[in-house]
């Protein structure tokens, strides 16, 4: 029965992930291990029109569970406990000697500090009484990543067992990754007071052990532990011949912070991307190429992809997903979706970070492939960021909605990726129109000499909704941007736009015009009349 439940849970997770990928990420695909092999986002296989983007996905902590179905929330809680996979039990243990970036420690930052009570001739500081009523944790996380609210844990776990935890600012855990030289606060529960044996096993390319005795109080005890040696530290204690659980601390040297390079003075480069323009500055001396690809048009969404490449393992992608209708734009939900994708694609994202991108709220995920996934180097990092271009509060309830989601994925070094994110700007609009006449009504021209049949048309009439009289000399707007296209004397207009969902409106000094949303198809004309209200 237990295994059936686990199987059912994983099936639901996979279904949710693939459903989401199908609806909002047609560029997604399976991890291939290296970019440049068949099926990756840089070199799509023959017959595959749109490239696979295996850079997406990763671990992320949700900010709000109140809007999630309770059953799904229970599964998502499992994702909230990051448990990196290090090859401690493989034949090659040289990895532990390598310094790791700060992003590896970010998910565990609440569990360690840079100062602590000195430990003299022992493993931990002398235990002192801990008042659980004054500082109970919000949740507890087991070594396998399973989390429980503390109230639920206290209700179901017997009070007669010895328990050991690592205390964080708000939660307790049984697993932590920390920099060497930091301090961790341990919490031990003992049903009875008395002498305790405290044990530490240290694994590197060899294994060593330590043992010390301490006097434990009945109930909860607190003490410091200094992570003063690189390696895997396994800690537990014994009181009254009863052992506690083991807590694990993986300790690594921290790589030096990437030095800040002078900001390049070159002006940002700009590229048209469907009905949008994308500008950014890579801030790098690395050579690269930028390619835009045909949009992927689906019944409810259109995706505009742009790819930046240096070589088969170094590149980035910018994709603009335009939904035909208002869609929930809750960043926490987007982050959970990214977490599911990461699990499916073999990328262990360990550093969620809220950040402002293009003057909008967004998030950045950083991570690396799981051990044994592909041939990536140990310092190979993957970055993914998302933000909504037009998110706004919805009158329908305590949610936000939007229509344009921007996704940036990168395997460039951290400083180059940060330069891309700090400089990116996406603007909606059209290329400047010309004064071409079509039946006495102005239309927009094609951009970059794109054949006219690549576009679609919207035509109709702007009229006074009270008397039906056409509104002359009203300027047509597309996605709330003026086009310099004016209605004729009868209120007629015709505008040429790229195939996508657009909001068509008009501006007039004497009228207020109600915009309407319309789907425009390639080389087809869509009829749309606009109602105007006299000011």
C-alpha positions as CSV (number, residue, x, y, z in Angstrom):
1,X,0.0,0.0,0.0
2,X,2.8,2.4,0.9
3,X,4.6,1.8,-2.4
4,X,1.3,2.2,-4.3
5,X,0.8,5.6,-2.7
6,X,4.4,6.6,-3.6
7,X,3.9,5.5,-7.2
8,X,0.6,7.4,-7.4
9,X,2.2,10.6,-6.0
10,X,5.1,10.4,-8.6
11,X,2.6,9.7,-11.4
12,X,0.6,12.9,-10.5
13,X,3.9,14.9,-10.3
14,X,4.9,13.7,-13.8
15,X,1.5,14.4,-15.2
16,X,1.4,17.9,-13.8
17,X,4.8,18.6,-15.2
18,X,4.1,17.3,-18.7
19,X,0.8,19.1,-18.7
20,X,2.5,22.3,-17.8
21,X,5.2,21.8,-20.4
22,X,2.7,21.2,-23.0
23,X,0.7,24.3,-22.3
24,X,3.4,26.8,-21.5
25,X,6.8,25.5,-22.6
26,X,6.7,23.9,-26.1
27,X,10.5,24.4,-26.1
28,X,11.0,22.0,-23.2
29,X,12.6,18.6,-23.5
30,X,14.7,16.0,-21.9
31,X,18.2,16.5,-20.6
32,X,20.8,15.3,-23.0
33,X,23.7,15.8,-20.7
34,X,25.6,18.2,-23.0
35,X,24.3,21.0,-25.1
36,X,25.1,20.3,-28.7
37,X,24.1,16.7,-28.7
38,X,21.0,15.5,-30.5
39,X,17.9,17.1,-29.1
40,X,19.4,20.0,-27.2
41,X,18.4,23.6,-27.6
42,X,21.4,24.6,-29.7
43,X,21.2,21.8,-32.2
44,X,17.6,20.5,-32.7
45,X,17.4,17.1,-34.5
46,X,16.2,17.0,-38.0
47,X,12.5,17.3,-38.3
48,X,12.1,19.1,-35.0
49,X,11.1,22.6,-35.7
50,X,11.5,24.2,-32.3
51,X,14.6,23.6,-30.2
52,X,14.6,21.8,-26.9
53,X,15.5,24.0,-23.9
54,X,16.8,21.7,-21.2
55,X,18.1,24.7,-19.2
56,X,14.7,25.2,-17.6
57,X,13.6,23.9,-14.2
58,X,15.0,23.7,-10.7
59,X,14.4,23.7,-7.0
60,X,12.6,26.6,-5.6
61,X,10.8,27.5,-2.4
62,X,7.2,28.5,-2.8
63,X,6.1,31.8,-1.2
64,X,2.4,31.0,-0.8
65,X,0.6,27.6,-0.4
66,X,-2.8,29.1,0.4
67,X,-3.9,29.0,-3.3
68,X,-2.7,25.4,-3.9
69,X,-5.0,22.3,-3.6
70,X,-4.2,20.6,-0.3
71,X,-3.3,17.3,-2.0
72,X,-0.9,19.0,-4.4
73,X,0.5,21.1,-1.6
74,X,1.6,18.0,0.2
75,X,3.6,16.9,-2.8
76,X,5.0,20.3,-3.3
77,X,6.2,20.4,0.3
78,X,8.5,17.5,-0.6
79,X,10.2,19.8,-3.2
80,X,10.8,22.5,-0.5
81,X,13.6,20.5,1.2
82,X,16.7,20.7,-1.1
83,X,18.8,17.6,-0.8
84,X,21.8,17.8,-3.2
85,X,23.2,14.6,-4.5
86,X,27.0,14.2,-4.0
87,X,28.8,11.1,-5.1
88,X,30.1,10.2,-1.6
89,X,29.8,6.5,-2.3
90,X,31.4,6.4,-5.7
91,X,34.9,5.3,-6.6
92,X,36.0,8.9,-7.3
93,X,35.9,11.1,-4.2
94,X,38.1,14.0,-5.6
95,X,34.9,16.2,-5.8
96,X,34.9,17.0,-2.1
97,X,38.3,18.7,-2.4
98,X,37.0,21.2,-4.9
99,X,35.6,24.6,-3.8
100,X,32.0,25.1,-4.6
101,X,30.2,28.4,-5.5
102,X,28.1,30.3,-2.9
103,X,24.9,29.2,-4.7
104,X,25.5,25.7,-3.3
105,X,25.0,26.9,0.3
106,X,22.2,29.4,-0.3
107,X,19.3,27.0,0.5
108,X,20.9,26.2,3.8
109,X,21.9,29.6,4.9
110,X,19.4,29.8,7.8
111,X,21.2,26.8,9.4
112,X,24.7,28.1,9.8
113,X,26.6,31.2,11.1
114,X,30.1,32.4,10.9
115,X,30.5,32.7,14.7
116,X,29.8,30.3,17.6
117,X,30.8,29.2,21.1
118,X,34.3,27.6,21.0
119,X,34.5,23.9,21.4
120,X,37.4,22.8,23.7
121,X,38.5,19.2,23.6
122,X,35.2,17.8,22.3
123,X,32.8,17.6,19.4
124,X,30.1,20.0,20.5
125,X,29.8,22.7,23.1
126,X,28.3,21.7,26.5
127,X,24.5,21.1,26.2
128,X,22.2,23.7,27.7
129,X,18.5,23.6,28.3
130,X,16.3,24.6,25.4
131,X,12.8,26.0,25.9
132,X,10.8,24.6,23.0
133,X,7.8,26.8,23.9
134,X,9.8,29.9,23.2
135,X,11.2,29.0,19.8
136,X,9.4,26.1,18.2
137,X,10.3,25.5,14.5
138,X,7.8,26.1,11.7
139,X,8.6,22.8,10.0
140,X,11.1,19.9,10.3
141,X,12.9,18.3,7.4
142,X,14.2,14.8,7.3
143,X,17.4,13.8,5.6
144,X,15.5,12.5,2.6
145,X,13.9,15.9,2.1
146,X,10.5,15.0,3.5
147,X,9.0,17.9,5.5
148,X,6.4,18.1,8.2
149,X,4.9,21.0,10.1
150,X,6.3,20.9,13.6
151,X,2.8,20.6,15.2
152,X,2.2,17.5,13.1
153,X,5.6,16.1,13.9
154,X,5.1,16.7,17.6
155,X,1.7,14.9,17.5
156,X,2.9,11.8,15.7
157,X,6.5,11.2,16.9
158,X,6.8,9.3,20.2
159,X,8.2,11.4,23.1
160,X,10.4,8.5,24.3
161,X,12.9,8.6,21.5
162,X,16.2,10.4,21.2
163,X,16.1,12.9,18.4
164,X,18.8,15.2,16.9
165,X,18.2,18.2,14.7
166,X,20.1,21.1,13.1
167,X,18.3,24.3,14.1
168,X,17.6,27.1,11.5
169,X,16.1,30.5,11.8
170,X,12.6,29.1,11.3
171,X,13.0,25.4,10.6
172,X,14.9,22.3,11.8
173,X,16.5,19.8,9.4
174,X,18.6,16.6,9.5
175,X,20.8,17.6,6.5
176,X,22.8,20.7,5.7
177,X,25.5,21.8,3.2
178,X,27.7,24.4,4.8
179,X,31.0,26.2,4.1
180,X,34.0,25.0,6.1
181,X,34.6,27.0,9.3
182,X,31.0,27.8,10.0
183,X,28.9,27.0,13.1
184,X,25.7,25.1,13.4
185,X,23.3,25.0,16.3
186,X,22.1,21.5,17.2
187,X,18.9,20.6,19.1
188,X,18.8,17.2,20.9
189,X,15.8,15.7,22.6
190,X,16.4,13.2,25.4
191,X,13.4,11.6,27.2
192,X,15.6,11.2,30.3
193,X,18.5,13.2,31.7
194,X,21.9,11.6,32.1
195,X,25.3,11.1,30.6
196,X,25.4,10.9,26.8
197,X,27.9,9.6,24.3
198,X,28.2,11.9,21.3
199,X,29.7,10.4,18.1
200,X,31.0,12.0,14.9
201,X,32.1,10.1,11.8
202,X,34.0,12.2,9.2
203,X,34.2,10.9,5.6
204,X,36.6,12.1,3.0
205,X,38.7,9.8,0.9
206,X,39.2,8.0,4.3
207,X,36.9,7.7,7.3
208,X,37.6,8.9,10.8
209,X,35.6,9.0,14.0
210,X,35.4,11.0,17.3
211,X,33.7,10.3,20.6
212,X,33.0,12.5,23.6
213,X,30.7,12.4,26.7
214,X,28.3,15.1,27.8
215,X,25.6,15.6,30.4
216,X,22.2,15.9,28.7
217,X,19.1,17.5,30.3
218,X,15.7,15.9,30.2
219,X,13.8,17.3,27.2
220,X,15.4,19.6,24.7
221,X,19.1,20.5,24.7
222,X,21.0,23.0,22.5
223,X,24.7,23.0,21.6
224,X,27.1,24.4,19.0
225,X,29.0,22.4,16.3
226,X,31.9,23.8,14.4
227,X,32.1,22.5,10.8
228,X,35.9,22.9,10.8
229,X,36.9,20.2,8.3
230,X,35.9,19.6,4.7
231,X,34.0,16.3,4.3
232,X,30.8,14.5,5.3
233,X,30.1,14.8,9.0
234,X,27.6,12.3,10.5
235,X,26.5,13.0,14.1
236,X,24.4,11.2,16.6
237,X,24.2,10.6,20.4
238,X,23.3,7.8,22.8
239,X,21.5,8.3,26.1
240,X,20.4,5.4,28.3
241,X,21.6,2.9,25.7
242,X,19.3,4.4,23.1
243,X,20.8,5.9,19.9
244,X,19.4,9.0,18.2
245,X,18.9,9.5,14.5
246,X,21.9,10.7,12.5
247,X,22.2,14.2,11.1
248,X,24.5,14.8,8.1
249,X,26.5,17.9,7.4
250,X,28.3,18.1,4.0
251,X,31.1,20.6,4.4
252,X,32.9,22.2,1.4
253,X,35.4,25.0,0.8
254,X,33.7,28.0,-0.6
255,X,34.9,29.3,-4.0
256,X,36.0,32.9,-4.1
257,X,33.4,35.3,-5.2
258,X,33.6,36.2,-8.9
259,X,35.4,39.5,-9.2
260,X,33.3,42.3,-10.6
261,X,34.4,43.3,-14.1
262,X,34.2,46.9,-15.3
263,X,30.9,47.6,-17.0
264,X,31.3,47.6,-20.7
265,X,30.4,50.9,-22.3
266,X,29.1,49.4,-25.5
267,X,25.5,50.2,-26.1
268,X,23.0,47.3,-25.6
269,X,22.2,45.4,-28.8
270,X,18.6,45.2,-29.9
271,X,16.8,42.4,-31.8
272,X,13.2,42.2,-33.1
273,X,11.4,39.2,-31.6
274,X,7.9,38.9,-33.0
275,X,5.8,41.9,-32.0
276,X,8.5,42.7,-29.4
277,X,12.0,44.1,-29.3
278,X,14.6,42.6,-27.0
279,X,17.7,44.6,-25.9
280,X,20.6,43.4,-23.7
281,X,24.3,43.8,-23.1
282,X,26.3,40.5,-22.6
283,X,29.2,42.4,-20.9
284,X,31.7,39.8,-22.1
285,X,34.7,39.5,-24.4
286,X,33.5,36.0,-25.4
287,X,32.4,35.7,-29.0
288,X,28.7,34.7,-29.5
289,X,26.0,34.6,-32.1
290,X,22.4,35.7,-31.8
291,X,19.7,34.0,-33.7
292,X,15.9,34.5,-33.7
293,X,13.7,31.6,-34.7
294,X,10.2,31.4,-36.1
295,X,7.4,31.7,-33.5
296,X,5.7,28.6,-32.2
297,X,2.0,29.3,-32.6
298,X,-0.5,27.2,-30.6
299,X,-4.3,27.6,-30.1
300,X,-3.8,29.5,-26.8
301,X,-0.3,30.7,-26.7
302,X,2.5,31.9,-29.0
303,X,6.2,31.6,-28.1
304,X,8.9,33.8,-29.6
305,X,12.4,32.3,-29.1
306,X,15.9,33.9,-29.4
307,X,19.1,31.9,-28.9
308,X,22.6,33.2,-28.0
309,X,25.4,30.7,-28.6
310,X,29.2,30.6,-28.0
311,X,29.8,26.9,-28.3
312,X,28.1,23.6,-27.7
313,X,28.1,23.9,-23.9
314,X,27.9,27.7,-23.5
315,X,24.8,29.6,-24.5
316,X,21.6,31.3,-23.5
317,X,18.0,31.5,-24.6
318,X,15.4,34.2,-24.3
319,X,11.8,33.2,-25.0
320,X,8.7,35.4,-24.8
321,X,5.5,33.5,-24.1
322,X,2.4,35.4,-25.1
323,X,-0.9,34.0,-23.9
324,X,-4.1,34.7,-25.8
325,X,-6.0,35.4,-22.6
326,X,-5.2,36.6,-19.1
327,X,-3.3,33.9,-17.2
328,X,-2.4,33.6,-13.5
329,X,1.0,35.3,-13.1
330,X,1.9,34.1,-9.6
331,X,5.6,33.8,-9.4
332,X,5.4,31.1,-6.7
333,X,3.5,28.9,-9.1
334,X,6.0,29.5,-11.9
335,X,8.8,28.6,-9.4
336,X,7.0,25.3,-8.5
337,X,6.7,24.4,-12.2
338,X,10.4,25.1,-12.7
339,X,11.1,22.8,-9.8
340,X,9.2,20.0,-11.4
341,X,11.0,20.5,-14.7
342,X,14.3,20.4,-13.0
343,X,13.5,17.0,-11.4
344,X,12.6,15.6,-14.8
345,X,15.6,17.0,-16.5
346,X,18.3,16.1,-14.1
347,X,19.3,19.6,-12.9
348,X,19.7,20.1,-9.2
349,X,18.9,23.7,-8.6
350,X,20.0,24.8,-5.2
351,X,19.7,28.6,-5.1
352,X,16.3,30.3,-5.6
353,X,16.7,34.0,-5.5
354,X,14.0,36.7,-5.8
355,X,15.2,39.6,-8.0
356,X,14.1,42.5,-10.1
357,X,14.5,41.9,-13.8
358,X,13.6,44.6,-16.4
359,X,12.1,46.6,-13.6
360,X,9.7,43.8,-12.8
361,X,9.6,41.2,-10.0
362,X,11.1,37.9,-11.0
363,X,13.2,35.0,-9.8
364,X,16.6,33.4,-10.6
365,X,17.4,29.7,-10.2
366,X,21.0,28.4,-10.2
367,X,22.1,24.8,-10.2
368,X,24.1,22.0,-11.7
369,X,23.4,18.6,-13.1
370,X,23.0,15.7,-10.7
371,X,26.1,13.5,-10.3
372,X,26.4,11.1,-13.2
373,X,24.1,13.2,-15.5
374,X,26.0,13.7,-18.8
375,X,29.6,14.8,-19.2
376,X,29.3,18.2,-17.6
377,X,32.4,19.6,-15.7
378,X,32.1,19.9,-11.9
379,X,31.8,23.7,-12.2
380,X,29.2,23.6,-14.9
381,X,26.3,25.9,-13.7
382,X,22.8,26.4,-15.1
383,X,20.8,29.6,-14.6
384,X,17.1,30.3,-15.3
385,X,15.1,33.4,-14.7
386,X,11.5,34.4,-15.3
387,X,9.4,37.5,-15.0
388,X,6.0,38.7,-16.2
389,X,6.1,41.7,-18.5
390,X,2.5,42.8,-17.7
391,X,1.5,41.2,-14.4
392,X,-1.2,43.1,-12.5
393,X,-3.6,42.4,-9.7
394,X,-6.9,40.7,-10.7
395,X,-10.3,42.0,-9.5
396,X,-11.4,38.3,-9.5
397,X,-9.5,37.6,-6.2
398,X,-6.1,37.7,-4.4
399,X,-4.2,36.7,-7.5
400,X,-2.2,38.4,-10.3
401,X,-2.7,37.9,-14.0
402,X,-0.8,38.7,-17.1
403,X,-0.3,37.7,-20.8
404,X,3.4,37.9,-21.4
405,X,6.0,35.7,-19.6
406,X,9.7,36.2,-20.3
407,X,12.1,33.3,-19.7
408,X,15.9,33.5,-19.7
409,X,18.1,30.4,-19.5
410,X,21.9,30.5,-19.5
411,X,25.0,28.3,-19.1
412,X,27.3,31.3,-19.4
413,X,29.5,32.1,-16.4
414,X,27.8,33.8,-13.5
415,X,29.1,37.3,-14.3
416,X,28.0,37.1,-17.9
417,X,24.6,35.8,-16.9
418,X,24.2,38.6,-14.4
419,X,25.1,41.1,-17.1
420,X,22.5,39.7,-19.3
421,X,19.8,39.8,-16.6
422,X,20.7,43.3,-15.4
423,X,20.5,44.8,-18.9
424,X,17.7,42.9,-20.6
425,X,14.7,45.0,-21.7
426,X,11.6,43.7,-23.5
427,X,9.4,46.2,-25.2
428,X,6.1,45.6,-26.9
429,X,5.4,47.4,-30.1
430,X,5.7,47.5,-33.9
431,X,8.3,48.9,-36.3
432,X,7.6,52.5,-37.4
433,X,4.8,52.5,-40.0
434,X,4.9,54.1,-43.5
435,X,2.3,56.1,-45.3
436,X,1.3,53.2,-47.6
437,X,-2.2,53.5,-48.8
438,X,-4.6,50.6,-49.1
439,X,-8.1,51.6,-50.1
440,X,-7.4,55.1,-48.5
441,X,-6.6,53.4,-45.2
442,X,-3.0,53.3,-43.8
443,X,-1.3,50.0,-42.9
444,X,1.9,49.2,-41.2
445,X,4.9,47.9,-43.2
446,X,6.8,44.7,-42.8
447,X,10.0,44.8,-40.8
448,X,13.4,43.8,-42.0
449,X,12.1,43.2,-45.5
450,X,9.9,40.3,-44.2
451,X,7.4,39.3,-47.0
452,X,4.0,40.7,-46.4
453,X,2.4,37.3,-46.4
454,X,4.2,36.6,-43.1
455,X,1.8,39.0,-41.4
456,X,-1.9,39.1,-40.7
457,X,-4.4,41.9,-40.9
458,X,-7.0,43.5,-38.7
459,X,-9.6,45.8,-40.3
460,X,-12.9,47.3,-39.2
461,X,-14.6,50.4,-38.2
462,X,-14.4,52.7,-35.2
463,X,-17.9,54.1,-34.5
464,X,-19.9,56.0,-31.9
465,X,-21.9,53.3,-30.0
466,X,-24.8,55.7,-29.5
467,X,-25.6,56.7,-33.1
468,X,-23.4,54.4,-35.2
469,X,-21.5,57.2,-36.9
470,X,-17.9,56.5,-37.8
471,X,-15.1,58.2,-35.9
472,X,-12.7,59.9,-38.3
473,X,-9.0,60.6,-37.6
474,X,-8.7,58.3,-34.7
475,X,-5.2,56.8,-34.3
476,X,-5.2,53.0,-34.1
477,X,-3.2,51.4,-31.2
478,X,-1.8,47.9,-31.1
479,X,-1.1,46.4,-27.7
480,X,-1.6,50.0,-26.3
481,X,1.1,51.4,-28.6
482,X,0.3,54.2,-31.1
483,X,0.8,53.3,-34.7
484,X,0.2,56.6,-36.5
485,X,-2.5,54.8,-38.5
486,X,-5.6,57.0,-38.7
487,X,-9.2,56.0,-39.5
488,X,-10.6,57.5,-42.7
489,X,-13.6,59.8,-42.9
490,X,-16.0,56.9,-42.3
491,X,-14.1,55.5,-39.3
492,X,-12.6,52.6,-41.3
493,X,-9.1,51.3,-40.6
494,X,-6.7,48.5,-41.6
495,X,-3.6,47.5,-39.8
496,X,-0.9,44.8,-40.5
497,X,0.6,43.0,-37.5
498,X,2.5,39.8,-36.8
499,X,0.5,36.7,-36.1
500,X,-0.3,36.6,-32.4
501,X,-2.9,37.7,-29.9
502,X,-3.2,41.5,-29.9
503,X,-5.1,44.3,-28.2
504,X,-6.5,46.7,-30.8
505,X,-7.7,50.1,-29.7
506,X,-7.8,53.7,-30.9
507,X,-7.1,57.2,-29.6
508,X,-9.2,60.2,-30.3
509,X,-9.5,63.7,-28.8
510,X,-13.3,63.5,-28.7
511,X,-13.9,59.8,-28.0
512,X,-12.8,57.1,-25.6
513,X,-12.4,53.8,-27.5
514,X,-12.8,50.5,-25.8
515,X,-9.9,48.2,-26.8
516,X,-10.6,44.6,-27.9
517,X,-8.5,41.5,-27.9
518,X,-8.2,39.6,-31.2
519,X,-6.2,36.6,-32.5
520,X,-4.4,37.4,-35.8
521,X,-3.4,34.6,-38.1
522,X,-0.7,34.6,-40.8
523,X,-1.8,36.0,-44.2
524,X,-5.5,36.3,-43.0
525,X,-7.7,39.3,-42.3
526,X,-9.6,39.5,-39.1
527,X,-12.7,41.8,-38.8
528,X,-12.9,43.9,-35.6
529,X,-15.2,46.9,-35.0
530,X,-14.4,49.2,-32.1
531,X,-17.0,51.0,-30.0
532,X,-16.3,54.7,-29.1
533,X,-17.9,56.7,-26.3
534,X,-18.2,60.5,-26.6
535,X,-16.1,62.3,-24.0
